[in-house]
Amino acid sequence: MSEFVMRAEKLDAGDELADVRGKFVLDEVVYLDGNSLGALPAAVPGRVEDVVRRQWGELRIRSWDESGWWTAPERIGDRIAPLVGAAAGQIVVGDSTSVNVFKALVAAVRIAGGPGSGRDEIVVDATTFPTDGYIAESAARMTGCTLIPVTPAEVPGVLGDRTAAVLLNHVDYRTGRLHDLPSLTAAVRAAGAVAVWDLCHSAGALPVGLDEHGVDLAVGCTYKYLNGGPGSPAYLYVRHDLQDRFDSPLPGWNSHAEPFGMRSAYEPAAGAVRGRVGTPDILSMLALEAALEVWDGVSIEAVRAKSLALTDFFLECVAAYAPAGRVESVTPVAHAERGSQVALRCDDAGEVMKELIARGVVGDFRHPDVLRFGFTPLYVGFGEVERAARVLGDVLGRP
Ligand SMILES: *Cc1c(COP(=O)(O)O)cnc(C)c1O
């Protein structure tokens, strides 16, 4: 038995999260793509069946009250809150991440005062996931602001009296780099601007500490490390003391103080509900609620510790198994700068990933030359990590 196989066995034997894997529907495939679409939690199919057959099929409209449909966005927001370090009452679930980026960014400019107050710049992470950049550009045009795209490291240097809002990613989707949320948030706030964080690649993988670090607004998706299912609704965090000033650019009837008053004049509800827009996507939302049960009794600190151990081990195995010079990690080595993924640069990455998938190791390919492997600590084990690296070594070593 190789040294790495033996080490994997030891690490698996000491894994305090090993039992959580049983709460998911999985097979022999080594699934390292949970940062794109999390695996299916076993409780979801039964719940969806109940929601469709009984809640919808039998109770019909009564379910808005009796099955708790109407309050699901806030209730599920409160279930996500501890995973991102937020007290209850600050997160609402609904819409896509893209839509929530729009709500948060325009609201951030309005909170900051906007161009009328001299704050006419939106700073955005230039290396961001494309949707965030596209929406920031449109939000800037709509609010009369200028967009300033810079790398996260350059952010402190461009902040000033003209900065209205800053949109940053906690973890870079391509490289897996973890950005320094506490210090960047502090710098943005010290400049009098509003910090908006996108948590898509960090929530559910590592502690975020939204309240502790004074984050203003945050958004994130639920189908990656939160395993909510394809297209499950995203969430929006609005810090308590900013809620009264959160002026949504999409003030739908669900965010009205009295939604069933059917008033012609808009009056925003108090609290996180203000982030709602229209009728929630109940089927997806309640599938997400069932999916979140896998977190019962799981601490995000334990998840982070295992995530770092998994990615450390993968990097070590790859260094041992891959032919010299065939791949190069673009993921930071320092734990403080690493999310829960490993990205390897490889000339023929697209072809290599196809072959890996054919051999039962699923990661993904990111244009133009990145092999991306996501490690979901709730269901990925060390034995699988060793196997993935060994198969990768075989594929790369092909003549
Ligand atoms: C996954 C991801 C999104 C996805 O946005 P959708 O509106 O859900 O499609 C947005 N931003 C980042 C940073 C992401 O990683």
The ligand as an ORCA input file, in Angstrom:
! r2SCAN-3c Opt
* xyz 0 1
  C     -21.968     30.949     -8.636
  C     -21.796     32.427     -8.590
  C     -22.817     33.293     -8.997
  C     -24.070     32.733     -9.572
  O     -25.039     33.664     -9.840
  P     -26.493     33.157    -10.239
  O     -27.288     34.363    -10.343
  O     -26.933     32.215     -9.153
  O     -26.383     32.396    -11.512
  C     -22.621     34.652     -8.837
  N     -21.476     35.143     -8.332
  C     -20.448     34.331     -7.976
  C     -19.215     34.897     -7.410
  C     -20.582     32.951     -8.095
  O     -19.592     32.159     -7.757
*
